[in-house]
Amino acid sequence: MAQVIRPRDGDGDRGQMILLMGVVLAVMFVALALLVNAAIYTDNVATRGGDPAGEALEYQNGVVDSTEGLIEAENDAGNATADDVRPALENISRYHRQYHLRRGAATNTSFNISEGRNISEVNANGFEDWNATANTVRGFVMHININNMSNNSTFEVILPTQDVQVNRTGKSSIVIEDDSGGELCSYSGTDPVRFNITNSSLSGESCGFNTSQFDDGGNIGIDKETNGAGGYEALIESDAEISGLPPNTTTFIYRVELNLRVNTPELQYERRGLEVVSEVPNVE
């Protein structure tokens, strides 16, 4: 029979202490794991369900950013039309719908596309005759070469509510007149003279006709064009078919109007008529 060896004094106490410390450490690790899991769960709930509007705003901002990038790229490529961007806008709508559906949100995006025209002539002796129906006018500026016009020769700038006449009255002198021939402003000096139609100024000085008429749209163009000389640029928004424009007229995407809707278990959100306007600069 084997002899039982009795532990020396103190050895049993040390073994019990090691065992006790192991149990304590195991409990601490379990508690730490529970705390970490609780923190992760709390953060997940806070980001997904704590702010019901967050999903809707993320969806709206994503669609707007995608649309802005698309318009900029298409306009940079030149001569962009509604048909050029419509398939890509449908893809944007589809992508965001699928992305948010995986997060438990049903979304829908519809859009209306407005085309613009950049109408311009440079160093012309005799302008083209054109007339367009504009929804809005972003800019219309002329640089008139007075010395290339004949004395007492007049051309007409067609505006939505008040047409104006540009009349050469003498060497290096022009007068801007209203429909009845009344003087609105005049200039005498060197060529070319800047006639900013959108802010009603001639060579930086105020000219007395109404520029608020551009806000509601209407006809815009040039008539009796052969009397004009110099150049001009007009940026207009128009959904109508336009004929008789100068050959260097280009198209661009003027704006896209978005209609957005998102439904989540906590929120129903709808935004209609959200405009994304192109970055094509104003004519100044």
C-alpha positions in Angstrom: 0.0 0.0 0.0 1.4 3.4 -1.1 2.3 5.8 1.6 0.2 8.9 1.7 2.4 11.9 1.6 1.1 14.8 3.6 1.6 18.2 2.1 4.0 20.4 3.9 2.6 23.3 5.9 1.4 26.1 3.5 1.4 24.1 0.3 -2.4 23.4 0.5 -3.2 27.0 1.1 -1.2 28.1 -2.0 -3.1 25.6 -4.2 -6.4 26.9 -3.0 -5.4 30.5 -3.6 -4.3 29.6 -7.2 -7.6 27.8 -7.8 -9.6 30.7 -6.4 -7.7 33.3 -8.5 -8.4 31.2 -11.6 -12.1 31.2 -10.8 -12.1 35.0 -10.2 -10.3 35.7 -13.5 -12.7 33.4 -15.4 -15.7 35.4 -14.0 -14.0 38.7 -14.9 -13.4 37.6 -18.5 -17.0 36.5 -18.9 -18.2 39.8 -17.4 -15.9 41.8 -19.8 -17.3 39.8 -22.8 -20.8 40.6 -21.7 -20.0 44.3 -21.4 -18.4 44.5 -24.8 -21.3 42.7 -26.5 -23.8 45.0 -24.7 -21.8 48.1 -26.0 -21.8 46.8 -29.6 -25.5 46.0 -29.4 -26.4 49.4 -28.0 -24.3 51.2 -30.7 -26.0 49.1 -33.4 -29.5 49.9 -32.1 -28.6 53.6 -31.7 -27.4 54.0 -35.3 -30.2 52.0 -36.8 -33.3 52.7 -34.7 -32.4 55.6 -32.4 -32.9 58.3 -35.1 -35.8 57.3 -37.4 -35.1 60.3 -39.7 -31.5 59.1 -40.3 -32.4 56.5 -42.9 -34.5 59.0 -44.8 -31.8 61.7 -44.8 -29.1 59.2 -45.8 -31.3 58.2 -48.7 -32.1 61.7 -49.8 -28.4 62.9 -49.6 -27.3 59.8 -51.5 -29.7 60.4 -54.4 -28.9 64.1 -54.6 -25.1 63.6 -54.5 -25.4 60.9 -57.3 -27.6 63.2 -59.4 -25.2 66.1 -59.0 -22.2 64.0 -60.1 -24.1 62.7 -63.1 -25.2 66.2 -64.3 -21.7 67.6 -64.0 -20.2 64.7 -65.9 -22.8 64.9 -68.7 -22.5 68.7 -69.1 -18.7 68.5 -69.1 -19.0 66.0 -72.0 -21.0 68.6 -74.0 -24.4 68.8 -75.7 -26.1 66.8 -72.9 -29.8 66.0 -73.4 -32.5 64.5 -71.3 -32.2 61.3 -73.2 -28.5 61.1 -72.3 -29.1 61.2 -68.5 -32.5 59.4 -68.2 -31.0 55.8 -68.2 -28.4 56.8 -65.6 -31.0 58.4 -63.4 -33.0 55.2 -63.5 -29.9 53.3 -62.5 -29.4 55.7 -59.5 -32.9 55.1 -58.4 -32.5 51.4 -58.7 -29.2 51.3 -56.8 -30.5 53.3 -53.8 -33.7 51.3 -53.7 -31.9 48.0 -53.5 -29.3 49.4 -51.0 -32.0 50.7 -48.5 -34.2 47.7 -49.0 -31.5 45.5 -47.5 -31.7 47.8 -44.5 -35.4 47.4 -44.2 -36.5 50.6 -45.9 -38.7 50.9 -49.0 -37.7 53.8 -51.3 -38.9 55.3 -54.6 -37.3 58.0 -56.8 -38.9 59.8 -59.7 -37.5 62.7 -61.7 -38.2 65.5 -64.2 -35.4 66.7 -66.5 -35.1 70.2 -67.8 -32.8 71.0 -70.7 -31.0 74.3 -71.3 -29.6 76.0 -74.3 -26.3 77.9 -74.5 -27.0 80.4 -77.4 -24.0 82.4 -78.5 -22.3 84.2 -81.4 -18.8 85.6 -81.5 -17.4 88.4 -83.7 -20.4 88.5 -85.9 -21.4 91.2 -88.4 -25.1 90.5 -88.5 -26.6 88.3 -85.8 -28.8 85.3 -86.4 -32.6 85.8 -86.1 -34.0 83.6 -83.3 -36.9 83.4 -80.8 -37.2 80.9 -78.0 -39.7 80.1 -75.3 -37.7 80.2 -72.1 -38.9 78.9 -68.6 -36.0 80.8 -67.0 -33.0 82.8 -68.1 -29.7 82.3 -66.3 -27.9 85.0 -68.2 -28.0 87.1 -71.4 -25.0 89.4 -72.1 -24.0 91.2 -75.3 -20.7 92.8 -76.4 -21.7 95.2 -79.1 -19.2 96.4 -81.8 -20.8 99.8 -82.4 -18.4 100.8 -85.2 -19.4 97.8 -87.2 -23.1 98.9 -87.2 -24.5 101.4 -89.7 -25.8 104.8 -88.6 -29.4 104.7 -87.4 -29.5 100.9 -87.8 -31.5 99.2 -85.1 -31.8 95.6 -83.9 -34.3 94.3 -81.4 -33.8 92.2 -78.3 -37.0 90.2 -77.6 -37.8 89.9 -73.9 -40.8 88.3 -72.1 -42.7 91.5 -71.4 -40.7 94.5 -72.8 -38.6 94.4 -76.0 -35.8 96.8 -76.3 -34.1 98.4 -79.4 -30.3 98.8 -79.8 -29.8 101.9 -82.1 -26.5 103.3 -83.4 -27.0 107.1 -83.3 -23.5 108.1 -84.4 -19.9 107.0 -84.4 -19.1 105.0 -81.3 -22.6 105.9 -79.8 -25.6 103.7 -79.2 -29.0 104.3 -77.5 -31.1 101.6 -75.9 -34.8 102.4 -76.6 -38.1 101.0 -75.5 -40.9 99.8 -77.9 -42.1 103.4 -78.6 -38.5 104.7 -79.3 -38.1 106.3 -75.9 -34.5 106.4 -74.6 -33.7 104.0 -71.7 -29.9 104.5 -71.6 -27.0 105.4 -73.9 -23.3 105.0 -74.4 -20.4 106.7 -76.3 -17.0 105.3 -76.2 -14.7 102.5 -77.4 -15.7 99.1 -78.7 -17.0 96.7 -77.6 -19.6 98.0 -75.2 -21.0 95.5 -72.7 -24.8 95.3 -72.6 -25.9 93.1 -69.7 -29.5 92.4 -70.4 -30.2 90.2 -67.3 -29.2 92.9 -64.9 -30.3 95.8 -67.1 -27.0 97.6 -67.5 -25.0 99.2 -70.3 -21.3 99.6 -69.8 -21.9 99.1 -66.1 -24.5 101.8 -65.8 -28.1 101.1 -65.0 -30.6 100.9 -67.9 -34.2 101.6 -67.3 -36.1 98.4 -68.2 -37.5 95.6 -66.0 -35.3 92.5 -65.4 -37.7 90.7 -63.1 -39.5 89.6 -66.3 -37.1 86.7 -66.5 -38.5 85.1 -63.4 -41.7 83.9 -65.0 -40.3 82.9 -68.4 -41.6 83.9 -71.9 -40.2 84.7 -75.3 -36.6 85.7 -75.7 -34.5 86.3 -78.8 -33.1 88.7 -81.4 -34.9 90.3 -84.3 -33.8 92.6 -87.2 -30.6 90.8 -86.6 -28.6 91.9 -89.6 -28.1 95.3 -88.0 -26.2 93.8 -85.0 -22.5 93.3 -84.6 -20.3 91.8 -82.0 -21.2 88.8 -79.9 -23.5 87.5 -77.1 -24.2 84.6 -74.9 -27.6 83.5 -73.4 -28.2 80.6 -71.1 -31.9 79.6 -71.0 -34.0 76.8 -69.7 -36.5 75.6 -72.3 -38.6 72.5 -72.8 -39.9 73.6 -76.2 -38.6 72.8 -79.6 -36.5 75.8 -80.9 -35.7 76.5 -84.5 -33.6 79.1 -86.1 -30.9 79.2 -83.4 -27.3 80.0 -84.3 -25.4 76.9 -85.4 -23.0 76.9 -82.4 -25.9 76.6 -79.9 -25.3 73.8 -77.4 -27.6 71.9 -75.1 -27.0 71.1 -71.4 -28.9 69.7 -68.4 -30.3 72.8 -66.7 -31.9 71.1 -63.7 -33.3 67.8 -62.4 -36.4 67.9 -60.2 -36.5 64.9 -57.8 -39.5 63.3 -56.0 -38.4 61.1 -53.2 -40.2 58.7 -50.8 -38.9 56.4 -48.1 -40.9 54.1 -45.8 -39.4 52.5 -42.7 -41.1 50.7 -39.7 -40.7 54.0 -37.8 -41.1 56.7 -40.4 -42.8 57.7 -43.7 -41.0 60.5 -45.5 -41.7 62.2 -48.8 -40.0 65.1 -50.5 -41.3 66.5 -53.8 -39.8 69.1 -56.2 -36.3 68.9 -54.8 -34.2 70.7 -57.5 -30.7 69.7 -58.4 -29.4 72.6 -60.6 -26.4 72.2 -62.9 -23.1 73.9 -62.2 -23.0 75.6 -65.6 -21.9 79.1 -64.6 -24.1 82.2 -65.0 -23.3 84.6 -67.9 -21.9 87.7 -66.2 
